[in-house]
Amino acid sequence: MKHIELKGQLREASGKQAIKAIRREGLVPCNLYGLGMENILFTVSAKALKPITNTPNSYIIDLELSNGQKINAVLHELQWHPVTDECLHVDFLAVCDTKPVVIDVPVVVTGHAEGVKAGGKLLVSSRKLKISAMLNELPDTLEVDCSALQIGKQIVAGDLHYEGVNIVSPKATIICSVRPTRASAQAAQNA
């Protein structure tokens, strides 16, 4: 999985007025937590967060805090302003090499479905899947080959298997399907 660097400034204040002052300066309040560690409050520039928040990709974030501490983390939760779409708060989850990481990974549908060749329409229902894997085995994307997909058929998360990766999303989550179109339904009736 790709890594991205992010520099954070430690903060002490966590009251409502302090948070408003932080946001006025163009900073985003953040929280880092994980197994066996105390919560760390820090701020990050809103501009520095954009490559992480405004992309479908998932990253391992190499956090470098103002006290010199370096921690690997994943994006856990984002809070957005309902009108301006500004990032209001970010929660990071610290990760380590010895425990599996649970993270959302983008799904890439490849191939040309047989059902599409027969006149159907390919629908991609899930763009990301939640997976669990060791830090060094995390894939950048999950490739799903839809070449054998016929009209009226679908691929669900339970159908997918990858080495070293456990799919955490519900097994019934539909990844993609081929829906019949009017033309293909009419052609089937006439045949």
C-alpha positions in Angstrom: 0.0 0.0 0.0 1.1 3.5 -0.8 2.5 5.7 2.0 2.0 9.5 2.4 3.7 11.8 4.8 1.9 14.2 7.0 3.3 16.7 9.6 1.3 17.5 12.7 1.6 20.1 15.4 0.8 18.9 18.9 -2.0 20.8 20.7 -3.1 21.0 24.3 -6.4 22.8 24.1 -9.5 20.8 23.3 -12.3 23.2 24.3 -14.9 24.6 21.8 -13.4 28.1 21.7 -9.9 26.7 21.1 -11.1 24.4 18.3 -12.8 27.4 16.6 -9.6 29.4 16.8 -7.6 26.5 15.3 -10.1 26.3 12.4 -9.8 30.1 11.8 -6.1 29.6 11.3 -6.7 27.1 8.4 -5.8 24.1 10.6 -7.8 20.9 11.2 -8.0 19.4 14.7 -7.0 15.8 14.7 -6.9 12.9 17.2 -4.6 9.9 17.0 -5.4 6.7 19.0 -4.6 3.1 19.0 -4.0 -0.1 21.0 -1.9 0.5 24.1 -1.3 4.2 23.5 -2.8 7.4 24.9 -4.8 9.7 22.6 -2.6 12.4 21.0 -4.3 15.7 20.0 -2.7 17.6 17.2 -3.5 19.8 14.2 -2.7 19.5 10.5 -2.9 22.2 7.8 -6.2 21.8 5.8 -4.1 22.1 2.6 -1.8 19.2 3.7 -4.9 17.0 4.3 -6.4 17.4 0.8 -4.2 14.7 -0.9 -5.6 12.2 1.6 -9.2 13.3 1.9 -9.9 14.2 -1.8 -9.0 10.9 -3.4 -10.6 7.5 -3.7 -7.2 5.9 -2.8 -6.3 4.6 0.7 -2.9 5.3 2.3 -0.8 4.4 5.2 0.0 7.8 6.7 3.5 8.4 8.1 2.7 11.0 10.8 5.5 13.2 12.0 4.5 15.1 15.1 6.1 18.4 16.3 7.8 16.5 19.2 9.8 14.3 16.7 7.5 11.3 17.2 6.9 9.2 14.0 3.8 7.0 13.9 2.2 4.9 11.1 -1.6 5.4 11.0 -4.7 5.0 8.8 -7.5 7.4 8.3 -10.3 6.3 10.6 -13.0 8.9 10.5 -13.6 12.3 8.9 -16.2 15.0 9.9 -17.2 17.5 7.2 -19.1 20.8 7.4 -22.6 20.1 5.9 -22.6 23.3 3.8 -19.0 24.3 3.0 -17.6 20.8 2.7 -14.6 21.8 4.8 -13.0 19.1 6.8 -13.8 19.8 10.5 -12.1 16.9 12.3 -10.0 13.9 11.6 -9.5 10.7 13.6 -6.4 8.6 12.8 -5.8 5.0 14.0 -2.2 4.0 14.8 -1.1 0.8 13.2 1.8 -1.6 13.7 3.5 -4.4 11.8 2.4 -7.2 14.2 -1.4 -6.7 14.1 -3.7 -6.8 11.0 -5.0 -3.5 9.7 -8.6 -2.9 8.8 -9.0 -0.4 6.0 -11.2 0.5 3.0 -9.5 -0.3 -0.3 -10.7 0.8 -3.7 -12.2 -1.8 -6.1 -11.1 -1.8 -9.7 -13.4 -3.7 -12.1 -11.5 -5.2 -15.1 -12.5 -7.1 -18.2 -15.4 -6.9 -20.6 -18.4 -8.8 -19.3 -20.1 -11.4 -21.6 -23.5 -10.0 -20.6 -22.5 -6.6 -21.8 -21.5 -8.1 -25.2 -25.0 -9.7 -25.3 -26.6 -6.2 -24.8 -26.7 -5.9 -21.0 -25.4 -3.0 -18.9 -22.7 -3.3 -16.3 -23.4 -1.7 -13.0 -20.7 -1.1 -10.4 -22.3 -1.0 -7.0 -19.3 -0.9 -4.6 -16.3 1.4 -5.1 -14.5 0.3 -1.9 -14.4 -2.8 0.3 -13.3 -3.1 3.9 -10.4 -5.5 4.3 -8.1 -6.8 7.0 -4.4 -7.7 6.3 -1.0 -7.3 7.7 0.6 -3.9 7.0 3.1 -5.3 4.5 0.4 -7.2 2.6 -2.1 -4.4 2.1 -3.0 -4.0 -1.6 -3.4 -0.6 -3.2 -6.5 -1.8 -5.0 -8.7 -5.0 -5.3 -9.0 -6.1 -8.9 -12.3 -7.8 -9.8 -12.5 -9.5 -13.2 -16.0 -9.4 -14.6 -15.3 -11.1 -18.0 -17.5 -14.2 -17.3 -20.4 -12.2 -15.9 -23.7 -12.9 -17.8 -26.9 -10.9 -17.9 -28.8 -11.0 -14.6 -25.7 -12.2 -12.7 -23.6 -10.4 -10.1 -20.3 -10.6 -8.2 -20.6 -10.2 -4.4 -17.8 -9.8 -1.8 -18.2 -13.4 -0.7 -17.0 -14.5 -4.2 -13.7 -12.7 -3.9 -10.5 -14.3 -2.5 -7.1 -12.7 -2.3 -3.9 -14.2 -0.8 -3.1 -12.7 2.7 -6.3 -10.5 2.6 -9.5 -11.1 4.6 -12.6 -9.3 3.3 -14.4 -7.7 6.3 -17.3 -6.2 4.3 -20.5 -8.3 4.4 -20.3 -11.3 2.1 -23.6 -10.2 0.4 -22.2 -6.8 -0.7 -22.7 -6.5 -4.4 -19.6 -5.4 -6.3 -20.9 -5.4 -9.8 -23.8 -6.9 -11.9 -25.0 -7.0 -15.4 -28.6 -5.7 -15.8 -30.7 -6.5 -18.8 -31.6 -3.6 -21.1 -34.8 -3.2 -23.0 -33.0 -4.1 -26.2 -31.5 -7.3 -24.7 -34.9 -8.3 -23.2 -36.6 -7.8 -26.5 -34.0 -9.8 -28.4 -34.4 -12.6 -25.9 -38.2 -12.7 -26.4 -37.8 -12.7 -30.2 -35.3 -15.5 -30.2 
